[in-house]
Amino acid sequence: MARFNSKTHNLLSRNNNLSQAAVTFASTVVLTSLVVTGLTVGLRQFGKLEGLELGAFDQLMRLRPDEGLDNRILVVGINDTDIQTRQEYPIEDGTLATAFTKLEQRKPRVIGLDIARDVKQGSASGREALVKQLSTNKNIVAACKLSDAESPGIAAPPGVSEERVGVADLSLDPGGTLRRTILLSIPKASRLPIATKHICNHVDPENQLPSLSLQMVVRYLEPQGITPELTKSGDFQFGSTVFKRLTPNSGGYYNADTADYQILLNYRSARNSVKQVSLTDVLNDKVDPALIKDRIVMIGYTAPIVKDDFYTPYSGGARDSQKMPGVVVHAQNVSQMLSAILNKRPLFWYWNQEQEAFWILGWSLLAGTLAWRIRKPWLLVAAFGVTIAVLFGSTYIIFLQAGWIPLVPPLMGILTTALSVVLIDRYAATIVKTVKGFLKINIDIDEQKKEEEVAAIIESDYFAQLQQKAKGLRASDSSENSENAEKSKNSDNSQTEENFSSPEISYTPPTQEQLDSVQLIQSTIQSTEDVDYLQQVRDRRKQRQVAENIAESNTDTTTDTNTNTDIPATEGAEEQQEETEYWKQLKARSQKEKQKKNEQ
């Protein structure tokens, strides 16, 4: 029976310990993790982490391996050498017409012109030749620029039908970095006067224009029988590939401008995404025909002088050539779409906000559990190093699969939760003790100041005078008591019936305001027999009242008594005045001390 009771006791004790540990874990780890997660999610909702998250996106993009060239695309770049060799800027219409003729001889599938050419450049014959090329070659797609508040828009070159016009506009993030690309867009109203109306400045919700990249992709896929469709949600779909529209809070974005149909741009490479040749090489027939036949060929400026270049996620890690030419950016987008449709290369995807919140909470709980369980500092530091490495590694692996999930928020959750749990679990008592000690020091300092002020009062000349007057009053009261006792004795022996009425002593008691100040004065002056002048005054009053009572009951009092009572009455008036002055001084000091305490 004893053994059974012992086992039962041990079992109950173990259950109590487990229950206590569970309560401690919940109140320390779980509660702290929830609070930290809530704060982190709140910061994201207000956009305070957007810059950090976009920076992490760029870093992950730079860490990805280079995917190499997309051989389906060729870029004919007009560089500085072309401009200087031909002494043309902008490149003239006749030069472009010759380039189109050279390219058409090699049978490209699609040609895209990323050059504004609404205004004639060069001779009239050159203009005529260019318009003829653009009109007769149905596989040429030309760019235009949409109108907006600051621009009336730029029309496509003449001779290009509306169904072969593509929007060259790009969507930049704050700071000028290009992470998104446009598939469809609508012209916006301009504050500037519009000289010529065209499709790219016609403001109408129904006037949804495809991007230059989308136009080339559609024409490239037509021979293969792949055409775009719309899903029930309004997204583009090519075959089984759906291009999901970017939302304002997708991934690490906060309230991004996604009024157009936008997607994240999944770059292929920083420098080697597509093959590039110069305009001079095309004009001199130095380009391998195999690079042109059945390919997408894009023509555009790559010379920095044109300023048609953009910062990309790769710019932060580059020492030179930090910007990417616009024609190459369009080629990257074409490559992204073709690779997704034909090669099943993943497009960027991201979680919804609830999934991201659970992701942050999970890492916070893990960090809190480690901080609660591990007691050795060096082991705790090593554990968190491994935890952060696992977080970064898992995020990077998912990013390689085009998944953009939070990295900075869970990292903040790990560090904040760990620090909070360590402080609460290990050092809460120490912190409380330190605070109490600090408060005690302040109290001791206040008491010391109080003692110093009281000592200064006692050592003052005025207080010494009060002590001397108190001694004199004690001596006078003692003599007066003796006389009154003698008179009382004589009165008892005599049987005279003559009544005696002594004059009233002129005495006014302290006011209510003085009585209310006692508590304030008690915090300033010490209650000792040597210095308590007020107590001495109270004792003297009591003795005087006894003398008055005796005088009133005495029926055998002579006129000498009247003379004796007049003197104390006069002295009482003077003492009352001194007492009032003393009260006022003590009250002023007490109120000053109380004001100092309130200010502290």
KARA-V559879 format. One record per run of one state. SS is the DSSP state (H for helix, E for strand, C for the rest). FROM is the first residue (numbers start at 1). LEN is the number of residues. If there is no record, write none. Layout:
BEGIN
ss:SS from:FROM len:LEN
ss:SS from:FROM len:LEN
END
This chain:
BEGIN
ss:C from:1 len:1
ss:H from:2 len:44
ss:C from:46 len:4
ss:H from:50 len:14
ss:C from:64 len:9
ss:E from:73 len:6
ss:C from:79 len:1
ss:H from:80 len:7
ss:C from:87 len:6
ss:H from:93 len:12
ss:C from:105 len:5
ss:E from:110 len:5
ss:C from:115 len:9
ss:H from:124 len:13
ss:C from:137 len:3
ss:E from:140 len:6
ss:C from:146 len:2
ss:E from:148 len:1
ss:C from:149 len:2
ss:E from:151 len:1
ss:C from:152 len:2
ss:E from:154 len:1
ss:C from:155 len:7
ss:H from:162 len:3
ss:E from:165 len:3
ss:C from:168 len:9
ss:E from:177 len:1
ss:C from:178 len:2
ss:E from:180 len:7
ss:C from:187 len:12
ss:H from:199 len:3
ss:C from:202 len:6
ss:E from:208 len:4
ss:H from:212 len:11
ss:C from:223 len:5
ss:E from:228 len:3
ss:C from:231 len:5
ss:E from:236 len:3
ss:C from:239 len:2
ss:E from:241 len:3
ss:C from:244 len:17
ss:E from:261 len:4
ss:C from:265 len:10
ss:E from:275 len:4
ss:H from:279 len:5
ss:C from:284 len:5
ss:H from:289 len:3
ss:C from:292 len:4
ss:E from:296 len:6
ss:C from:302 len:2
ss:H from:304 len:3
ss:C from:307 len:2
ss:E from:309 len:3
ss:C from:312 len:3
ss:H from:315 len:3
ss:C from:318 len:5
ss:E from:323 len:3
ss:H from:326 len:17
ss:C from:343 len:6
ss:E from:349 len:1
ss:C from:350 len:3
ss:H from:353 len:21
ss:C from:374 len:3
ss:H from:377 len:24
ss:C from:401 len:2
ss:E from:403 len:1
ss:C from:404 len:4
ss:H from:408 len:51
ss:C from:459 len:2
ss:H from:461 len:33
ss:C from:494 len:18
ss:H from:512 len:5
ss:C from:517 len:1
ss:H from:518 len:5
ss:C from:523 len:10
ss:H from:533 len:21
ss:C from:554 len:5
ss:H from:559 len:41
ss:C from:600 len:1
END
